[in-house]
Every structure is written in structure tokens, then in C-alpha cells.
Amino acid sequence: MLYKHLSDVTEEEMDKLLNRTGELMDVSETVSSILRDVQEKGDDGLREYTKKFDRADIQDIEVTSEEIEEAMELVDAELLRHLKIAAENIRNFHAAQLPQKTWFIEPSPGIKLGQMANPLASVGAYVPGGRASYPSTALMTIIPAKVAGVKSVVMCTPPGPDGKINPLTLVAGKVAGADHIYKVGGVQAIAAMAYGTETVLSVDKIVGPGNVFVTVAKMMVRDKAEIDFPAGPSEVLIIADDSADAGMIASDILAQAEHDPKSVSVLVTTSSELAEQTNDEIKKQAAAAVRKEIVDSSLENAAIIVTDTMDECIDISNGFAPEHLEIMVNDEDSVLERIENAGSIFVGNYAPVAAGDYASGTNHVLPTAGYPKIYSGLNIHHFLKYSTIQKITKEGLSSIGDTIISLAEKEGLQAHADSVKLRLND
């Protein structure tokens, strides 16, 4: 783990922190091959790659109602209650994001301009498996789509070696409102949702996080299906001053570290004492971590940077553009109002990333690797499309007719100009 004062951080070390997209194209050849195979072989290609990567022999690709009922019986009633609480919070937050269906303004007499929002017809939700199961991601990807009014939402998630989906993930998909659930993951799942197979329905848009292979696959199928944004290994950056608690900071760093060996955790602070205490806490807590091997690998990507001023902390954060940003300082609002790039922001000592990951209601599907500079985290608008509307009377057209005709004729588009002249001379 990098632990230095900002003045001692080399250009190479800072470049490694700020530029985290280098590995994406390293897997493009492998991803392209799998996409092509699934497009050509359909369901047979899905079965082939599921056996190769997930060590599972699957015949029925779509989950049956009997499998869902079996999963419901396997999930503890209290756990199901908590799942429904989280689902309701997520539903309420995203419902609050819904825009007005249709609106109009009248900039001048006879001209009414407006906008109309409509949901996408179909969406594919990718829910990762692998090192852990992520029922929370099923909630985060499916519920907003349903709140937006998407009629067909399909979910893809990898099965275990027994050919079955983790029961809690399966139940989460059902609680969230998935119309179809498929036991297929990885690049092959992205291919299936983009191109369609005999079983898997093709969709208009694919959302959800994944590993580097899934991320590259999503970027490669954009000629067939739109995507949310690139979302790779999880990351957090924490801005803190001497009012913060070192134990809390260390626990949040480890919470990100346990996701993936490639996860990145950074603390930038104006307090040398807090930095030292946090460093000690990280070592202590990491020694007892349940996923110690993953945590230890991830901590190699971590950094603690001590700065002279809060301005420097904020500059580093905006340059880093973290997936998750925690602000643990005395004057929270003065820092918050100067944040330009972040996927999701957590303010205060009692706002850990885990709150947004599971139950507060905001979405945990977020851009990583600096992409918050240009992408927003998953929200209701990802599932809507907008049409502009114009209602124009003859009086309204007369008020802008000369302008239209002048500009159209200047561009050499006489038919455009004539379409206005005809109406005004009628």
C-alpha cells in the first residue's frame, strides 16, 4: 500500500492511481471470440461456455417457476424480510427520480414546445456471480427499470457448478420483478442479451456491473444494445480530516478491498495522525478479514496520502473521480459543494458505502476507473427515452418564418424554406 505525503508521491505513482483503465483492451480478443461464438451458436454456445467457465452442465437456460419456488423455501424468512425492506427503499428513491411524463412551455404566442418521456421496451440486467453472490445487484438493476415502466426486464446471472443460481439472488430477481431469469453469466450472457438466442430474449439496453471481461463485452455490443456505462472492480476514495475515526475509515477500505483483488481504496487526509492511525487499523483489521487473500491483494492497490490542505484533498478526488466518495470532515457541505466527479457520495461518519450498497435506496451500480467524469450512476433516466414536441399555429409559424426561411436558404435547402413559405402563403 502506498503511504506518503503528497509532496513525496511520484508522477508514476499518481498516474497509476488516476489512470485505471489500461487493462480493458487486454482482453478484447478473448471477448470478441466469445461474442461471435454465441451469436453463431445460440443456446449451444451458452451451454458450451457455461460448462467451460462455470463448470456447470445446463440444459434449461431459463429458470423455471419450480426453481423459483424452491429458492423461496430455501431463503430464511427474516432474510427475505430484509430483502423486501431494501427493495422498498430502492423503489421509493427511484420513483422520486421520475420526471414529469409530458410538459410544455410557450415561448411565444402560437408556439408550444414540450418533452415526453417513455420507457425503453426491454432491458437486460446483468448480476455478477463468481467470488460472491450479489442479490442486491438484482434489486438495483431490475427495480429502477420496472419503476420507469420497462415492460420486459430479463436477468442473467451465472450458475454454480450444480447448475443452479444462488437461492437468494434468484429470490431477489423475483422480488425485484424480473420477467425472465437466465442461468448464464460472463461474456456469454452479454452476447445472449445483445443478440438473442433461441431461449434468451434480446434487449434494447444492458445494465449492471461485472469483471473486466463483462465490461469489455458490454462496450463491444453497443451496435446491438445500448449499455449503462463501464463498471469494473469496486473502488472508494475517502476525504477526511482530524475529526474522522480511523477505525471507521479502515473498515470502509477493507469493505471495498474484499470485493476483488483489483479493487482500489484511497484515503486522502490533512491529518498525519489520522493517516498513521488508519494505517495501523488497516493492518489489524485485515489480519482478521474473512476474505483475507482477496483483501491482501487489493490492499496492494490502496493508498494513504497526506496533504497540507483540504483543497489538495478535493483536487485529488476530482482527478481520481471515484466510484464511491466518502466525506468525513468537520465542514461537510463546503467540501461537498466542490465535488465535481463521483459516482455516489457518502457524507458523514455514519454513512458507509455499505449503506448505499444495500438498503438506503440509492443505486450501487456505478461507473468506475475514472468514468464518473463522463457518466452518471445507474438511475431512472437510464431506462427512459425522451421525445421533444412542438405545437405550432399559423400565428406561431409566422413569428419565426423569416428566420427559418433565411437559414434554410443560406444552407442551400430550398425545400425546407418552401415548406414554410407554402404554409404562410396559404
C-alpha positions in Angstrom: 0.0 0.0 0.0 1.2 3.5 -0.9 1.5 5.6 2.2 3.1 9.0 1.6 2.8 12.8 1.9 1.6 14.3 -1.3 4.9 16.0 -1.9 6.7 12.6 -1.9 4.3 10.9 -4.4 6.0 10.4 -7.7 4.4 11.1 -11.1 4.4 7.4 -11.8 2.6 6.6 -8.6 0.0 9.3 -9.1 -0.5 8.2 -12.7 -1.2 4.7 -11.5 -3.9 5.9 -9.2 -5.6 8.3 -11.7 -5.4 6.1 -14.8 -7.1 2.8 -14.1 -8.5 1.7 -17.5 -5.4 0.2 -19.1 -6.4 -3.5 -18.7 -9.8 -3.2 -20.5 -8.5 -3.7 -24.0 -6.1 -6.5 -22.9 -9.0 -9.0 -23.1 -10.7 -7.7 -26.2 -9.6 -10.6 -28.4 -11.0 -13.2 -26.0 -14.2 -11.3 -25.5 -14.7 -10.8 -29.3 -14.3 -14.6 -29.9 -16.9 -15.5 -27.3 -19.4 -12.9 -28.6 -19.0 -14.3 -32.1 -19.5 -17.9 -31.0 -22.7 -17.1 -29.1 -24.1 -15.1 -31.9 -23.5 -18.0 -34.3 -24.3 -21.0 -32.0 -27.1 -19.5 -29.8 -28.1 -21.7 -26.9 -25.5 -24.3 -27.7 -22.8 -21.6 -27.3 -24.2 -20.6 -24.0 -24.1 -24.2 -22.7 -20.6 -24.6 -24.0 -19.2 -21.5 -22.3 -21.2 -22.2 -19.1 -19.6 -25.6 -18.8 -16.1 -24.2 -19.6 -16.2 -21.2 -17.2 -18.8 -22.1 -14.5 -18.2 -25.9 -14.6 -22.0 -26.3 -14.9 -23.9 -28.5 -17.3 -27.2 -26.7 -18.0 -30.0 -27.9 -20.2 -32.7 -25.5 -19.3 -31.2 -22.0 -19.7 -34.3 -20.1 -18.3 -35.1 -20.6 -14.7 -38.4 -22.3 -14.2 -41.2 -21.3 -11.8 -40.5 -24.5 -9.8 -36.9 -23.4 -9.3 -38.1 -20.1 -8.0 -40.5 -21.7 -5.6 -37.7 -24.0 -4.4 -35.4 -21.0 -3.8 -38.2 -19.2 -1.9 -38.4 -22.1 0.5 -34.6 -22.1 1.0 -34.3 -18.5 1.9 -34.8 -17.7 5.6 -38.0 -15.7 6.3 -36.1 -13.0 8.2 -33.6 -12.6 5.4 -36.5 -12.3 2.9 -38.0 -9.6 5.1 -34.8 -7.6 4.9 -34.6 -8.1 1.2 -38.1 -6.6 0.8 -37.2 -3.6 3.0 -34.2 -2.9 0.8 -36.3 -3.3 -2.3 -38.9 -0.8 -1.0 -36.3 1.8 -0.2 -34.7 1.4 -3.7 -38.2 1.6 -5.3 -39.1 4.8 -3.4 -35.8 6.6 -4.2 -36.0 5.8 -7.9 -39.7 6.7 -8.0 -38.7 10.1 -6.7 -36.4 10.5 -9.7 -39.2 10.0 -12.2 -39.6 13.1 -14.4 -42.9 14.6 -15.5 -44.3 12.4 -18.2 -45.1 15.3 -20.6 -44.5 19.1 -20.2 -44.9 22.2 -22.3 -43.7 25.8 -22.4 -45.0 28.6 -24.6 -42.0 30.9 -25.5 -44.2 33.0 -27.8 -47.9 33.1 -28.9 -48.7 30.1 -31.1 -45.6 28.1 -30.2 -45.8 25.4 -27.6 -42.6 23.3 -27.0 -42.5 20.3 -24.8 -41.0 16.9 -24.0 -42.4 13.5 -23.4 -40.7 10.6 -21.6 -41.3 7.0 -22.5 -39.7 3.8 -21.1 -37.5 1.5 -23.1 -39.3 -1.6 -24.3 -36.8 -4.1 -22.9 -33.8 -4.2 -20.6 -31.2 -6.8 -19.6 -29.9 -6.8 -16.0 -26.5 -8.5 -15.5 -26.0 -9.7 -12.0 -22.4 -11.0 -11.3 -21.5 -14.2 -9.5 -18.1 -15.7 -9.2 -16.4 -14.8 -5.9 -19.7 -13.9 -4.2 -23.4 -13.7 -4.9 -25.0 -10.3 -5.4 -28.7 -10.3 -4.7 -28.5 -6.6 -4.0 -27.5 -6.0 -7.6 -30.6 -7.8 -8.8 -32.6 -5.2 -6.8 -30.5 -2.3 -8.1 -30.8 -3.1 -11.8 -34.3 -4.5 -12.1 -36.3 -2.3 -9.7 -35.5 1.1 -11.4 -36.3 -0.4 -14.8 -39.7 -1.5 -13.5 -40.3 1.8 -11.8 -39.6 3.5 -15.1 -42.2 1.3 -16.8 -40.0 -1.1 -18.8 -42.3 -3.9 -19.9 -39.7 -6.7 -20.4 -36.8 -7.0 -17.9 -34.6 -10.1 -18.1 -31.9 -11.0 -15.7 -28.7 -13.0 -16.4 -26.5 -14.4 -13.6 -24.1 -17.3 -13.6 -25.0 -20.7 -12.0 -22.9 -22.7 -9.6 -21.3 -26.0 -10.6 -24.6 -27.7 -9.7 -26.3 -25.7 -12.5 -28.4 -23.7 -10.0 -28.5 -20.0 -9.2 -27.8 -18.9 -5.6 -31.3 -19.0 -4.0 -31.1 -15.5 -2.5 -30.1 -14.0 -5.9 -32.9 -15.9 -7.5 -35.4 -14.7 -4.9 -34.1 -11.1 -5.3 -34.7 -11.2 -9.0 -38.3 -12.3 -8.4 -38.9 -9.7 -5.7 -37.5 -7.0 -8.0 -39.9 -8.0 -10.7 -37.8 -9.7 -13.4 -39.9 -11.1 -16.2 -37.3 -13.8 -17.2 -34.3 -15.1 -15.4 -31.5 -17.0 -17.2 -28.7 -19.0 -15.6 -25.9 -17.8 -17.7 -23.1 -15.3 -16.9 -20.0 -13.7 -18.2 -19.4 -12.6 -21.7 -21.8 -15.2 -23.0 -24.6 -13.6 -21.0 -23.9 -10.2 -22.6 -23.8 -11.7 -26.0 -27.1 -13.5 -25.4 -28.9 -10.3 -24.3 -27.5 -8.3 -27.1 -28.0 -10.7 -30.0 -30.7 -13.0 -28.6 -30.7 -16.8 -28.8 -33.4 -19.5 -29.1 -34.1 -19.0 -25.4 -32.7 -15.6 -24.3 -34.6 -12.6 -25.4 -32.6 -9.8 -27.0 -32.9 -6.4 -25.2 -32.6 -2.7 -26.1 -30.2 -1.9 -23.2 -27.9 -3.9 -20.9 -27.2 -2.7 -17.3 -25.2 -4.0 -14.4 -21.6 -4.4 -13.2 -19.1 -7.1 -13.9 -15.4 -8.1 -14.3 -13.1 -6.8 -17.0 -14.4 -9.4 -19.5 -18.1 -8.4 -18.9 -17.2 -4.7 -19.1 -15.4 -5.0 -22.4 -18.2 -7.2 -23.7 -20.8 -4.6 -22.9 -18.7 -2.0 -24.7 -18.4 -4.2 -27.8 -22.1 -4.9 -28.3 -23.2 -1.3 -28.4 -24.1 -1.7 -32.1 -26.9 -4.0 -31.0 -27.8 -2.9 -27.4 -27.1 0.3 -25.5 -25.4 0.0 -22.2 -25.3 2.0 -18.9 -21.5 2.6 -18.6 -18.3 0.7 -18.0 -18.4 -0.7 -14.4 -15.3 -2.7 -13.3 -13.7 -3.5 -9.9 -15.1 -1.5 -7.0 -13.3 1.5 -5.6 -13.6 4.1 -2.8 -11.8 7.4 -2.1 -12.2 8.9 1.4 -11.6 12.6 2.2 -11.0 13.0 5.9 -9.7 15.5 8.5 -8.8 15.0 12.1 -12.5 14.8 13.1 -12.8 11.4 11.4 -12.5 8.0 13.1 -9.5 5.8 11.9 -11.3 2.6 12.7 -14.3 3.5 10.6 -12.1 4.6 7.7 -10.1 1.3 7.9 -13.3 -0.7 7.9 -14.6 1.1 4.8 -11.3 0.5 3.0 -11.5 -3.2 3.8 -15.1 -3.3 2.7 -14.0 -2.3 -0.8 -10.9 -4.4 -0.7 -12.9 -7.6 -0.1 -14.8 -7.2 -3.4 -11.9 -8.0 -5.8 -8.1 -8.2 -5.9 -8.2 -5.3 -8.3 -10.4 -3.1 -6.1 -8.8 0.3 -5.2 -9.1 2.1 -1.9 -7.7 5.6 -1.2 -7.6 7.9 1.8 -6.6 11.5 1.4 -6.3 13.4 4.6 -4.9 16.6 6.1 -4.1 14.8 9.3 -0.8 12.9 9.6 -2.0 11.4 12.9 -5.2 10.1 11.3 -3.2 8.6 8.5 -0.9 6.8 10.9 -3.8 5.5 13.0 -5.7 4.4 9.9 -2.6 2.5 8.6 -2.4 0.6 11.9 -6.1 -0.1 11.9 -6.0 -1.5 8.3 -3.2 -3.9 9.3 -5.1 -5.0 12.4 -8.5 -5.4 10.6 -7.0 -7.1 7.5 -5.4 -9.8 9.7 -8.9 -10.9 10.8 -10.6 -10.4 7.4 -12.8 -13.3 6.3 -11.8 -12.9 2.6 -8.2 -12.3 3.7 -6.5 -13.4 0.5 -8.6 -11.1 -1.7 -8.2 -8.2 0.8 -4.4 -8.6 0.9 -4.2 -8.5 -2.9 -6.5 -5.5 -3.1 -4.5 -3.5 -0.5 -1.6 -3.6 -2.8 -3.6 -1.1 -4.9 -4.5 1.0 -1.9 -3.1 4.4 -0.9 -3.0 6.8 2.0 -1.9 10.3 1.0 -1.3 13.1 3.5 -1.9 16.6 2.2 -1.2 20.1 3.6 -4.7 21.5 2.7 -8.3 20.4 2.1 -8.0 22.0 -1.3 -5.4 19.4 -2.2 -7.7 16.5 -1.0 -10.5 17.8 -3.2 -8.3 18.2 -6.2 -7.0 14.6 -5.9 -10.6 13.3 -5.5 -11.8 15.2 -8.6 -8.9 13.9 -10.6 -9.4 10.4 -9.3 -13.2 10.5 -10.0 -14.1 7.7 -7.6 -16.9 5.2 -7.9 -17.6 5.8 -4.2 -16.6 9.0 -2.4 -16.8 9.3 1.4 -16.5 12.7 3.0 -15.6 12.5 6.7 -14.7 16.1 7.7 -15.9 18.8 10.1 -17.3 21.2 7.4 -19.0 18.6 5.2 -21.0 21.0 3.0 -18.1 23.1 2.0 -16.3 20.0 0.7 -19.5 18.5 -0.9 -20.2 21.6 -3.0 -16.8 21.5 -4.6 -17.0 17.8 -5.7 -17.1 17.5 -9.5 -16.6 13.8 -10.2 -18.0 11.0 -8.2 -20.4 8.1 -8.8 -22.1 8.1 -5.4 -21.2 10.4 -2.4 -21.5 9.4 1.3 -21.3 12.3 3.8 -20.5 11.9 7.5 -19.0 9.3 9.8 -22.2 7.3 9.8 -22.7 7.0 6.0 -20.6 4.0 5.0 -20.6 2.8 1.4 -22.3 -0.4 2.6 -25.5 1.7 3.3 -25.8 2.6 -0.4 -24.7 -0.9 -1.4 -27.7 -2.5 0.2 -30.5 -0.6 1.9 -30.5 3.2 1.9 -32.2 3.3 -1.5 -29.6 4.9 -3.8 -28.2 2.8 -6.6 -24.9 0.9 -6.2 -24.4 0.3 -9.9 -21.8 3.0 -10.6 -19.1 3.9 -13.2 -15.5 3.1 -12.1 -12.0 3.7 -13.3 -12.4 7.4 -13.6 -15.6 7.2 -15.7 -17.7 9.3 -13.2 -16.0 12.2 -15.1 -18.4 11.5 -18.0 -21.1 9.0 -16.8 -23.8 9.1 -14.1 -24.5 6.2 -11.8 -27.5 4.0 -12.7 -30.7 6.0 -12.3 -34.2 6.2 -13.6 -33.2 8.1 -16.7 -31.1 5.2 -17.9 -34.5 3.4 -18.6 -36.3 6.3 -20.3 -36.0 7.9 -23.7 -37.2 11.5 -24.5 -39.1 12.9 -27.4 -39.4 16.6 -28.0 -42.8 18.0 -29.0 -43.8 21.1 -31.0 -47.4 22.5 -31.3 -47.3 25.5 -33.7 -50.2 27.6 -35.0 -50.1 29.7 -38.2 -49.5 32.7 -35.9 -46.6 31.0 -34.2 -45.0 29.9 -37.5 -45.4 33.5 -38.8 -43.3 34.8 -35.9 -40.3 32.6 -36.8 -41.0 32.0 -40.5 -38.5 34.6 -41.8 -35.8 33.1 -39.6 -36.4 29.6 -40.8 -36.5 30.6 -44.5 -33.4 32.7 -44.2 -31.3 30.0 -42.5 -32.6 27.2 -44.8 -31.9 29.1 -48.0 -28.4 30.0 -46.7 -27.7 26.3 -46.2 -29.0 25.6 -49.7 -32.0 23.6 -48.5 -34.7 25.3 -50.6 -37.4 22.6 -50.0 -37.1 23.4 -46.3 -37.7 27.0 -46.9 -40.6 26.3 -49.3 -42.3 24.1 -46.7 -42.6 27.2 -44.6 -43.5 29.6 -47.4 -46.3 27.3 -48.6 -47.9 27.4 -45.1 -47.6 31.1 -44.6 -48.9 31.9 -48.1 -51.9 29.6 -47.7 
